[in-house]
Amino acid sequence: MKTYTVNTGKILLTQLGEEGILYNIDKNEYYTLNETLFAIARGFENKVSIEELVASLTENYDIAEKECRQELEKGIQILIDKQFLLANG
């Protein structure tokens, strides 16, 4: 099973209200994450599994499990493409 970790060698992650702020250390750039992307990044930062993340998101938002998994995959890919998350395994 794939797991993901926040790329702490390149970014800093912090909360600002309901959203998140990522600071890319290498590029000296800030990125604002919407509430959902922040929940994903924070979850992986806290070593939460995909199953736990899906359970949390479906509990907190009006979204079906299947749709949540699809959107979660999209969110993960966005964070990987920007090198904010690292895929393991």
C-alpha positions in Angstrom: 0.0 0.0 0.0 1.3 3.4 -0.9 1.9 5.9 1.8 2.7 9.6 1.6 4.8 12.0 3.6 5.1 15.7 3.6 8.4 16.8 2.0 9.7 18.5 5.2 13.1 19.0 3.5 11.6 21.4 1.1 8.4 22.9 2.7 7.0 24.2 5.9 3.2 23.8 6.5 1.1 25.9 8.8 -2.6 26.7 9.3 -4.2 30.1 8.7 -7.8 30.0 9.6 -9.5 27.1 7.8 -6.8 27.1 5.0 -3.1 26.2 5.0 0.0 27.9 3.9 2.9 26.1 2.4 6.3 27.7 2.2 8.7 26.2 -0.3 12.1 26.7 1.2 14.0 26.1 -2.0 12.0 28.5 -4.1 11.2 31.0 -1.4 7.5 30.9 -2.4 4.3 30.7 -0.4 1.3 28.7 -1.5 -2.2 28.9 -0.1 -4.0 25.6 0.2 -7.8 25.4 0.4 -9.3 23.7 3.3 -9.4 20.3 1.7 -5.8 20.3 0.4 -4.7 21.5 3.8 -6.6 18.6 5.5 -4.8 16.2 3.2 -1.3 17.6 3.8 -1.9 17.9 7.5 -3.2 14.3 7.6 -0.1 12.9 6.0 2.1 15.2 8.2 0.4 13.5 11.2 1.0 10.0 9.7 -2.7 9.4 9.0 -3.6 6.6 6.6 -5.6 7.1 3.4 -8.5 5.1 5.0 -8.4 7.4 8.1 -8.3 10.5 5.8 -11.3 9.3 3.8 -13.2 8.6 7.0 -12.4 12.1 8.3 -13.3 13.9 5.1 -16.6 12.0 4.6 -17.5 12.8 8.2 -16.7 16.5 8.0 -18.0 17.2 4.5 -21.1 16.2 2.6 -19.4 13.8 0.2 -19.9 10.2 -0.6 -17.0 7.8 0.0 -16.4 6.9 -3.7 -16.3 10.6 -4.7 -14.1 11.4 -1.7 -11.5 8.8 -2.8 -11.5 10.2 -6.3 -11.0 13.7 -5.1 -8.4 12.6 -2.6 -6.4 11.0 -5.4 -6.6 14.3 -7.4 -5.5 16.3 -4.3 -2.6 13.9 -3.6 -1.5 14.2 -7.2 -1.5 18.0 -7.0 0.6 17.9 -3.9 3.0 15.4 -5.4 3.3 17.4 -8.7 4.4 20.4 -6.7 6.8 18.2 -4.6 4.9 19.0 -1.4 4.2 15.3 -0.8 6.5 12.3 -1.4 5.1 8.9 -2.3 6.5 5.9 -0.4 6.2 2.3 -1.5 
